[in-house]
Every structure is written in C-alpha cells, then in structure tokens.
Amino acid sequence: MVKWSDKERAIISSIFASLDYEDVGPKALSRCLIVYPWTQRYFGAFGNLSNAAAIMGNPKIAAHGVKVLHGLDRALKNMDNIVETYAELSILHSETLHVDPDNFKLLADCLTIVIAARMGSSFTPDTQLAFQKFLAVVVSALGKQYC
C-alpha cells in the first residue's frame, strides 16, 4: 500500500482540478504515438497514423486521450486502493489487448511533459514528485496482471 501525504493528495487533486481533459489527453497520447511510433500498433483500427499531423488531427486518438485522462480520475478517487481499482483494466490490457506494459510508463512520461508545459513555473519539483509518484502507482497497477 502506498502512503500519501496530505500535501501529495492536495497537489494531485489540484492538477486534475485544473486539467483541460479535451486538450491534455489528446496531446499526451499523440505525443506518445509520435515519439514512440511502435506504440501505434495498438491503434490500427483508429485510422490514419502515417505522420505527426495525421495523429494529432485524428479524432479517435483525441477521444481515446480524453478517455485515458478520465480513467485516471478513478485512481484519484481511490488513491488508497489503486491496484484494486485498476484490476479489470490490467486484465483487459494484458489478456485481451496484449499491450506491452512498458507503454504505460511511456504514456505517463508524455502526460507529465504535457502537464509540465501547461503549468509552467507552477510545475515545481514538489509537484513533479507527487505527480510522478501518482503515475508510477497507476502504471504499476496497470501492469499488475503481467506479473
């Protein structure tokens, strides 16, 4: 079980309270697919992913990026039990979708970059520490089924 300080909880909550899901989600997922093109293999049914412009303009990618962020809301609401909260998603991604669990970390890194860029100087080292701890717990929970 992960221990969260009141400060960490407040930081993570404040990040999500100020997120523009319709902007951040698509940007984070698009960045992941562009920077790590091998991750595109899981999105073959999403249409044209032939170049960065196609990925960034793809409405299915944008919608899935928003969906991913809303999925993180579940972790935010269940910070004391993220592993159980993501048990079904872990099974889905491992047994049905066969997603390489390393891709969860890549997407988490891309999300961190997008949020840091939006927050600017407000993305302090303490903010980054709390946010990356949160994402590391989520990534671990999503990868639980692979163990």
N, C-alpha and C positions, 0 to 999 in steps of 0.2 A: 504494500500500500504506500502510495506517495503522500508525503506530508506537504501541505500547502500552508504558507504563512498568510496572514491576513493581507499583507502588502502584495503578495503574489496574486492572491484572489482578486484584489482590487485592480491591479494592473491589467490582468487578463480580461476582467469584466469591462474595464474602460476601453480596451482595444476593440472588443466586439461591439460595444455600445456605439462606437463612432464609425464602425465599418460601413462602407457603401458596398453591399454584397454584389450588386449588379456591376460594379466597376472592378473591385478587387478580385473576386472569384474568377472571372474570365481572364483577367491579366495574369494571375498566378498560374492557372492551368495552361494558358497559351505559352507563357514563358517556359514552363516545364517541357512542353511538347516541342518547342523550338530549340531550346538549349540542349535537351536530351532527346534527340529525334527517335531513338529506339523505343521511347515510351509511347510513340504513336501507334504501335502495333495493337494496342488495346482499344483503339478508337477507329478501327477500319470502317465501321458502319456509320461514322459521323460525316462522311463526305470528303470533300477536297481538303487535304492536308499537305499539299505539294510544296508550299513555301510559307514563309512567315506571314505574309499578308493574307493568304488563304486561311491560315489557322486563326489569326486574330479577327478575321471577319466571319468566322464560322459560327452560326447561331447555335448549333448543337454543342460546340465546345463552350461557348459562353454560358449556355444553360447548365451544362454539367459543372462548370466552375462555380456557379451560384449554388448548385446542389451540394457541392463539396463543402462550401462555407456553412451552409445551413446544417450539414452533418456535424460540423464542429460545434454547433450550438448544443448538440446532445452532450458532448463532453463538458462544455461549460456548465450545463445544468446538473451534471453528475460527476463533478471533479473528484469526488471521493470514491468513485467506482467506475472509472473509465474503462477498465478491462471488460467488465461485465456488460457495460453499455454498448461496446463495440463487438461483442462476441459474434452476433449474427453477421455483421459486416465483414469480420475477419474470415468467417466461413465462406461467405459469398465470394470474396476476393481471392481466397486460396483455392477452394474446391470447384467453383463454377467458372470464375473469370480467369483464373490462373495468373494473377498479377504478381510480378516479381516484387517481393516485399521491399526491396531497396528503393523502388519507385515512390513509396510513401514518403521516404526521407527526402528524396529529390523534390517532390511537390511541396513538402513542408519548408524546405530551403527557399524555394521560389516564392512561396507565400510570405515568408519572413522578409525577403528582399522587397516585394511589392509593398508590404505594410510599412517597412522602414522608409521607403521612398516617400510614401504618402504622409507619414508622421514627421519626417524631417528631424529637426533637433529634439523633438519630443520623444523620439525613439532612443532613449538613454540606454547606457549599458544595463541598468537595473531592469528596464523594460524588456530589452532583448533577452536577458537572462530568464525572466519569468515566462516570456512568450515561448522561447525555445524549449524550456523545461516542459511547458504545456504540450507543445507539439511533439516532443520526444515521447511523452507518455501516450499520446494518441497513436503515434507511429508504432510504438511497442505493442499497444493493444490491437491494432490492425494486423500486426504480424504474429500475434499470439498463436493462431491456428497453424502456422507454418512450423512451429517448434516440435 
